[in-house]
């Protein structure tokens, strides 16, 4: 697979419509045949491997500001090189503007087992034939690559990995080969410029990665600190991004000097420690040098803090690393990523279609948990790299006596790629993967179930009735009553999270119809389960002894807006149709589509 950015939308939708849910496994037999064919050809002809699939016109020119350089692929002299050496973090950015990728490679380098798992053979290949594994949109794929590297004017470019920057010591090839595989995936080194660090961590680990904006922690910096501390203790790979010099000057004046020369820049977070009463982070510049002078960068403080850094003390001095106070971190940095890579965890991967009219192709995942277990669910939309999307995930315990009636609901909310860890006691559970935005058409997800112990799973038939029951129950159990005075005959509840809301109305009368008019405002960065970009007002008539979810909204993760402004009017009537503005009388305004399962009316027991 490679990303080209050009595709026919109709053909793509037809492909999604034809998807039959399946568990994902690496195609080891086909990949092995391809690898052996390339290797035997090189052995027979006594030549090194040239990857004929890697022909990228975009790599002819490398731009640096107003300057342009001719970029060629050359085969370096790898005499005295090794594939790997246990010296974490020694990964250096070299001439390509891909600090997000290089900082991420440095972050994962503390996990030797992970690095080894990405290679078919964890050693130098005399013929330059390598097979590298990458996680592409939640699915592991193998890439056959050569060891020809980018060069301008006979100077090697691309990632470098050495014991110390600038010294002619033994080089390590692992990082350059991973960079080459990613360049093949994205059609050239030129397309790795400004490479997204979240994507880099996800692609190299297959683990759930969560991006954070530091501005979201205003008034909650203690919570941010605790998160960073716990993640560092767990050896989670982490990276962070600093403001550009221009942005710092606008924020703090011309005297402000950040950790980067001019542009925004990505760093590796090596350690997070508490020294006496001081909260400190050790970060590393992928350039392999530090240009910033802060409160803790002098030699004396550096030696003291390095001696307290039990996590990295054995690795010696790492070029480009420096200490920064938490207050300075909050000032100069705006973003960070936490990758929950856990070597001992297991995983199951499923490709499936979600949404659309029920036709038997939609499936639910049933898992069996043999003993107490933590899981994390990821849902990735293939070939959808730069746009926001979300997925609703619900997990409930299976009722052994009546599978159509869910037991305890363990989780029920939207996720942006990955959920938090969810604790499950022994038992059987159903995982429903849904999308309520534009539910009239099918969408695709690669679903990953990360688990602290091995679990089994199978695909079962999808039931709209169970889906509706789960979501109505979660609103009934966890929703907050919106009516100022709780009425005996009517209830309108909101189930609310930081980035989502679900509203449900209950009609407890025996002979009256409940009319509810919902008026939503300021929803430019939200996905709604009904209506369109021009209509955010809704009218519904709910029969006696019935309930209905009126609206679900999910906001863009990086939206600055808080809360979900809306007004709700209601009244009881003998009429089974309602009027909203100038629109015609109807039971639902706008009308509900057959695929709007989430808005189905259900009887109250």
C-alpha positions, 0 to 999 in steps of 0.5 A: 500500500502507498499513499497517493492522495488521488482516488475515485470517490465512487470506486472507493465507496463501492469498495467499502460497500463490498467489505466483509468483516475479517480478522487481519493477519500478515500475509507471511507466505506471499511476503516471504516469496517476494523476499526470497525471489529478490535475494536469490536474484542478487545471489545469482547475479552477485549484485546488490539489491535495487528496489525497482518499485521505488521510483519516485519523481518527487525525490528529484528535488529537495527544497530548503527554504528558497534553495533547491538541491538535486536528491539522488539515491546512492549506496553507501559503503556499509563497512563496519556498520551494524544494524543495531547497537544498544545505545538508545536515542542516538538517532539524528536528523540529517538534511530532511525536514522530518523532525517528527519522524526522527524524534519518534524513532529516537523515542521508540529506540528504548524498546529493542524488542520492538525494533527487532520485531520490525525486521525480518532479519535483525542483521546486516544483509550482504546483498542489501535486501531488507524486509521491514514491517510497518503498521499502516492504518492499523494493519501490519504490512511488510515492505521489501526495500534496498539500502540505497539512501538519499544524497545531495552533492555526495553528502548522505541525507536522511536519518543517521544513527551513531554513537556520537554525532559528528564522529567517524564511529560505527554507524547503525542502519536500523533507523535509516531502513525504517525511514526508507520503508516509510518513504516507500509507503509515502512515495518518497523522502520529499513527502516525509517533510513535516512528517506527523509525529502521531503517525510516526509513532503509530506506524512504527509501534502499532500501539495506541497513540494519543496527541494532546494540545497543552492549551487544553490543560489550562487550569489542569497542569497538575493533571498534565504533570501526573500524566507525563510522570506516569507515562515516563515510568511506564516507558511509553515513547513520547515526543513534544513540539515547540513553538516557532521563534515568530510565535514566541515573539508574538506571545512573549516579546522579542526577548523570548528565545525558544528551543528551536532556531526558527520553525516549530520543531519536534523533540523526544521526551526522555524522562520526567522526574521530580527533583526535590520540589522541582518538576523537570523533563529531559528532552532531546533535539533530533539535530543532536545538539542543544541551542537553548539556554534555560534554568537547568541547562548549565553543566552543574545542574545537568550533572546532578539531574543526569545522576537522578535520571534512573531511567536513562543513567546507563545510556551515558551522555546523549547528544542533543539532550537537555533538562527543562523545567515544567513551567518552561515546558508549558511556555515553549511547547504546545503539543505532545504525543503519548504512545502506549506501547506495552511489550507484554500486551496482545492484540487482535485486528479486524477490518470491517464496514460500519454504518449503512443499511443493515445487509448482513455485512455489518458485524459485532466483535464478541470477545472472551476474557478468561480472567481480569483484563485491561483492553484498549480499542482503536479504530482507524479509518484507512487512507484518512491521514490528515482529516479528523474523524471519530468512531463510537465504541460500546462494550457490554457484557453478554447476557448468557440467557438472552444475548439480545438483552445487554447486561452491564455496559462497560464503555460507551462513547466516541473515540478519536482513534483509541479509547482509554484503558478499560478494565474487564472482569472475566466473561463474554463481551460485545464490542459495537463499532459505529458511526452516526455521522452520515449513517446512510453510507458505509464507512471503513474501520480497522479495529484493534483490540489491545489486551493485557492478556491473550483473549479470543474473539469472533465476529457475530451478527450486528443487531440495530435493536441491541445497539439502540438499547445500549445507547438508550440505557447509557443515557438513562443511567449516566445522563443528567436531567435537563429539566429544572423540575423533574416531572413525573411524565417527562424526562430529558437527559444529556449524556455528556463528555468533553467532546460529545453529547447525547440527548434522550427524551422519555415519555412516561404517559399512557395516552399523550404524545411528547413533542420535543423541539431541539435547537442546536447552535455553534456546531461548525466543528461538530459531527451531528447524527441527523440534519445537515450543515444548514439545519441544526433544529429538530422536532420529534414526537415520542409516543406514550411509554416510549423513549428516543435519542434526539441527537448525538454530537461529537466535536472535533478534537482540537476545537476551541469551543467548549460545551454544546449550546442548545435549547430544548422545548417540549409539551404533551399533546394528543397530536402525533405530528408536530410543527417546527418553524415553516416546515410541514407537520410530521412526526420527525423533522427532518425525517429520519432515514432507515439507517438512523438506527440511533434515533429509533423509538423504543418502548419503556418497560 
